[in-house]
Amino acid sequence: MRANSLSLRLVLSSAIVSIVLLVAAAFLLAGLFSTALERNFDARLRAVLDGLLANVDVGSDGSPVLSQQLADTRFSLPQSGWYWQVEPPPNSKLKDLASESLLEQRLKPEPSLLASRDKNGIATFYMWDSRQTKLRVIEQDFKLAGSSTRFSFLVAGNFDELRDEVQAFRHTLFTVLALLGAGLLAATMLQVTFGLRPLKLMQQRLSAIREGKSDRMEGVYPSEIQPIAEELNLLIQSNTEIINRARTQVGNLAHALKTPLSVLTNEATIHHSPLADKVTEQTQVMRDQVSLYLDRARRAARAQGLGAVTEVKPVLEALARTLQRINQDRGITIAVVCDDGLKFRGEKQDLEEMAGNLMDNACKWSKAHVEVVAETVKGQAAAARPWLDVRVDDDGPGLPADKRAEALKRGRRIDESKPGSGLGLNIVAETAGMYGGKIELADAELGGLRVLLRLPAAG
């Protein structure tokens, strides 16, 4: 999944939502468990308080006395964290009563802790004993039979005993939720992969169309993207029809213009006069212009077509053999370095014209050797399409850097001693531009000029 991919966005959004929900669920469940433990603990303390109320009577002096010991032995262990006490009102001369676990100490809750009570008059709160043990405490005022005094009955339990239980529950809870989160993330990735598979298939089939392996979008797609596939097929069909019509119109225009120009040329050659000579001259210019722009239109139509793919190595090797035979008397050798299977995404005729112009130009200026190297270059971006680089080097005199831009202009010839029209490099640049490519001039390692032709690669 790339940084800006739809898959990554879906997985990240789902992961973020899942993490937020799982964390919220973890805190909610931990809070509910703590609340349930606290409620259960309070119920145990209420049971002790009820037993204490049942076993405390009023003595002869009005002070509370314990008629029977409580069954829970923890109230007998010193500083056990389990305590009970019965306190008379403040400033009273009556004695208090407390569990053996308190020894000589007494629990003194703050008045603010006793202010909030439930409907039964019971106050519930936390406090700490002298050993900093956390206590859960319930307190209730109660009037004993035979006495008009309201005594404060207080029962406290060691709440720290539940700490290990709470931590064990939280550890188990977080482990289970972490595993659940990992499972949800894996399920999300599987769901995204499965859900986006038709888009991947559509991309592959579009690539097959672009590379000339197919001429339409085949297959059945989910209902959400089936209309896109149908529209793409209609677009491809429309594009093909437009190109075919353009080619037909170009041919018709060529035939329509050739006949009148031929008539004018024939008539002018019959009558020898300055006017006839001028007509002959201008008709030839018109022929050249018509051929030039018709050829440009044909190249533009081919460049905009879909599905054209050309093997590079056979084209370059055939051009090299032809040019070596043409320049046999000069002893020019042409070396071609190209991997098998390297393909140009375009028409064979255009590749022949571009490479042929460059190689022919290199042979004109070369002393003895021309080297042609073709290779695939990957774009810098991860999703960038591949490019085909064709480098043509010669061992000629080269071209100064300040004259290279001028050499690419239409009709400009740097050296009039060499044959040519000055249109070769310009035509190559123009055709390459129609495919989204370009040409560059640089110094060659052989000592002469290097021309780099960059075109879209297939595959």
N, C-alpha and C positions, 0 to 999 in steps of 0.2 A: 504494500500500500504506500503510494507516494504521498508526499507532504500535502499536496493540494488535491488529493483524489476524493471522489465521492465515497468510496469505501471507508477511507479513514475518517471522514466527517461523520458517517453513520455510526461507525464503531465508537468513536470518541464521544459523540452525543449520547449514545446508549450507555456507554461506560460511566459517564458523568452522572446521568440520571440514576443508574443502578447504584453507584457509590453513595450518592446523596440519600437515596431511599434506604439502603442497607445500613448506613451509619445512623440514620434517624430511627430505623427499626431496632438497632442495637441499643441505643440509649433508651428507647421507649420500653423495650423488653427488660433491660436491666433495671429501669425505674419501677416497672410493674412488679418485678421479682422482689426488689427491696421493699416495696410497699406491702406485698403479700407477706413477706417475712415479718415485717414490723407489725402487721395486723395480727398475725399468728402469735407473735411474741406477746403482744398486748393481751391477747386472750389467755395466754398462760399466766400472765401477771394478774389478770382479773380473777382467775381461778384461785390463785394464792390469796388474793385480797378477800375473796368470799370465805375461804377457809379460815383466814385470820379473824374476820368478823364473827365467825361462828364460835371461835375458841377464846375470845377475849371477854372477860367479865369485869364488873366493878368490884373493887375490894372494899374492906371495911372503912378505909379512909377516903374512899372515892377515887382512888387511883386505879388504872387498868391493870388487870392481872391475867396471865395466860393459864387457862384451865387445862389445856392439853397441847403438847408440842406438835408442831407441824411435821408431816411425814417427810418432807424434802430435807435431806441431810445437808444440802449445800448452805442452808441458812445457819448451820452450826459451825461451819468451817471459817476460821478467822480470815478476814479480808478476801473472801471468795468472790466478791462482786455480786452476791445475792443477799439482799438485806430486806428487813422489814422493821418498821418502828411505829409506835403509837405515841403521839405527842399531845399533851394537854394544851389548852390555849396559852398564848404568851402571858407572862406575869402571874401564871397560876402556881400555887404551892403544891399542886398534885405532882406525883412522880410520873415519869414517862416509862415506856416499855419498848424494848428493842431486841432484835435477834442477836444470838451469840456471835454471829459473824462480824457485827459492828464493833465488838469489844466496848471500849469506852467512848467511841466516836459516835457522832450523830450526823445525819444528812440534813443540811440546811439549804433548801432550795430558795432561790430568789423569789420575792413576792410577785415579780412579773411573770414567772413561770406558772404560778398558781392562779393567775388572773383568768386564763382561758379554760373553760370547762365545757364538757358536753352536756346533753340534756339530763344525764344521771348525776351531774355534779362531779364528775371525775376529771381531774387534770392529768394530762399526759405530756411528758417532756423528756429531754435528755439532760444528764449532768455527769460529772466525773467525781470519783471518790478520791481518797488521799493518795492512792497508788496510780492515779490517772487512768483508771479503768472506765471505759464508757458505759454508762448505765442507762437503761430504759426504765423510766419511773412512772408509776401511776399513784395518784394521791386523791383521797376522798375524806370529807368531813362526815363524821357519823356520831350519832348520839346513842350511847349504850343504854340498855334497859336498867332502870333503877338509878339513872343519873341524868341531871339536866345539862351536863357539860358536853359540848361537841368536841370530840377528839379527832385529831388528824391521823388517819391511817395511810401509811406510805409503804409501798412495796417496790423494790428496785431489782432488776435483773442485769446480769453481765451481757451486754449487747455485743461485746468484742468476740464472744464465742461464735457468733454468726459470721465473723469477718472471713474466715477460711471458706465457709460455705458460699458466701457471696462471691468471693474471688474465683472459686472453682466454677461457679455458674457462669460468671462473666468470661472466663477463659474458654469454657466450652462454647458459650454463645458466640464469641468473636471468631473462634476457629470455624464453627459451622457456617457463620455468615460469610467469612472469607472464602471458604470452599464454595459456598453458593454463588458468591460474586464471581469467582474464577469460572464456575460452570456457566453462569449467565454470559460472561464475556466470550467464552468459547462458543456458546450457542449463538451469540450475536454475530460473531465472525463467520460462523457457518451459515447463518441466515443471510448475511450480507453477500457472502460469496455465491450462495445459491441464487439469491434474488437478483444479483447483478450479472449472472452468467449470460443471460440473453444479450446484454449490452456488449459483453466481451465477444460473443459470437458475431454480433453485428459489426463490431470493429474489424474482426478477422475477415469477414466477407466483403466489407468495404475495401480493405487492403487488397483482397484478391481482385476486386474490380479495378482498383488503381494500378495493379501490377499486370493487368491483362489476362488474368487467369479466369475471369468470369465477366459477364456483361450485364448482370442484374443481381439484385439482392434476393437470394433464394432462401427458402425455409419459412417456417411458421413461428411467430413470436407471440409473447403475451399480449393481451388486448391493449395494454397501455402503450406499447411501442410498435404494435403492428401497423398503425396508421403512419408512423415515421418511416418504416420500411417501404410501405406502399408509395409514400410521397417521394422517397429517394429513388425508387424505380421509375416513377414518372419523371423526375428531374433528369435522371440519366438518359431516359428515352428522349426527352425534349432536347437535351444537349446534343445527343447524337443526330437528331433530326435537323437541328439548327446548323450543325457542322456540315452535314450532307447537303443542305440547301445552299450553304455558303460556297462549298466546293463547286456545286452545280452552277451557281451564279457567276463564280469566278471563271469557270470554263466557258460559259455562254458569253460573258463580257469579252474574253480573249478572242473568241471566234468572231464576235460582232465587230470588234475594232480592227482585227487583222485584215479583213476584206477591204474596207474603205481605205486603210493605209496602203495596202498593196495597189489599189486603183490609183491613188494619188502618186505613188512612187512610179508606177508604170507610165502614167501620163506625163510626169515631169521628165522622165528619161527620154521620151520621144521628142519633146520640144527643147531644143538647146537654147537657153536664154538665162539671163541673170535671175529672172523670176523662177524659172524651172529649177535652177541650181539651189535657190533658197528653199523652194518647196521640198526638194529632195533632202536637203540638210535638216529641215525641221521635221519632216516625216520620220527621218531616222532617229531624231531626238525623241519624238513621240513614241516610236517603237521601243526605244530603250526605257523610257519612263513607264510605259505600259507593262513591259516585261518585268521591270523592277518592282512595281507596286502589286502586280498580280502574283509575282513570286512571294512577296512579303505577305500578301493575304493568304496564300496557300500555307506558308509556314506558320502564320498565326493560327489558322484553323487547325493544323495538325497539333500545334503546341497546346491548344485548349481542349483537345480530345481526351477522353478517358480510356485507360486500358492499354495504351501502346507501350510495349516493352521491347528493348533491343539488346541483344548480346553485344558486349563491347569488344571483346578480344577478336572475333572474326572480322569485324569492321576495320579495326586498326591494322590487323595483319594484312588484310587485302589492300588497304591503302598503301601500306609500306611496300608491298611487293610491286604495286603499280608504279609508285614514285621511284623506286630503285631502278626499275627498267627504263623509265623516262630519263633518269639522270645517270645512266650507266656509263656514259662517256666521261663523266666527271668523277666517277668512283665514289659516289655518295653511298654510305651505308646507314641504314635506319634500323635501330634496335627498339623492339616493342616489349615492354614489361607490363604484363596484365594477368591477373589471376583468372582462372576459369570460373564461369558463373557470374561474373560481374555484369550487371545489367543497368542500362540507361532507361529511365522512365520517360520515353518519348519515341518519336518516329525514327526509323532507321535512316531514312533519307536525310533528316536534319542532322543526325550524328555524323553521317558521311560528309555532308557539306561543311559542317563546322570543323571536324577533325581534318578533313582533306585540305581546307583552306590553310589551317595552321601548319600542317606538315609540309604542304607545298611551299608556303612562305619560308619555312625553316630550310628546306632544300635549296631555295634560291640563294640564301645568304650563307649557307653552310660551306665550310672548306672540305670536310670529308665525313663528318659524322653527325647524325641526328638521333636523339634518344626520346622515346615516347613512353611515359609511365602513367598508368591508370590505376587508381586505387579508390577505396571507399573511405570517406571521412565522416565520422559521427559528429552531430551538432553538440554544442556544450550543454544544452538543457537535456534533462533526462528523457523527455518525450519528443525531442527534436528529431526530424526525419534525417535519414542518411543522405550524403551528397557524394557525387562522383567527381573526382578530380582527375583531369587529364593534363599532364605536364609535357610540353613539347620544348626540348632544349636543342640548341645548335651550337657549333663551335665557330660561328662566324664572328664578325666584328662587333656584334651587339648593338645596343641602342642607348644613347645617353638618357639619363632619368628625366631631363627637362624636355625631351622630345617624345616621351612615351604617350602622354595624353593627346598630343597632336596626331600621333600615328593611328589612334582609334577613331578619328573623325572621318566622315564620309568623303571619299575622293582625295584624301591627303596622302601623298607619297613623299617619303623622306629622301629617297634617292631615285632620281628619274632614270638612272642607268639600268635599273632592273625592270623587266617587263611587268605589266600589271595595270589595273585600273585604279588601285587605291581603295577598292571597296571591300577587300577580303576581310580584314580585321573588323571593320564596321559591321559587315553582314554577320560575322560570327558573334559579335557583342550583341547585336540586335536579336538574333535568334536565341542566344542564351538567355537574354532578358525575358523573352516570351515564355521561357520555362522557369522563370524565377532565378536563373543563374547569372553568371558574370564571367568576365575574363580579366586577368591581371598580367602586367608585364613586369619582369624582374630580371636580375642577372642570373645566368645559368652557370652551373658548376663546370660546364665544358668550356666556358669562356665567352660564349655568345649571349643570345637573348633567350630568356625563358618566358613562355606564354602559358599561364595557368587558366584552364577552362573548367569552371565549376558548374555542374549540372545535377539535377535531382537523380538519385539512384533508386532502383527498384529492389525490393526484397530486403 
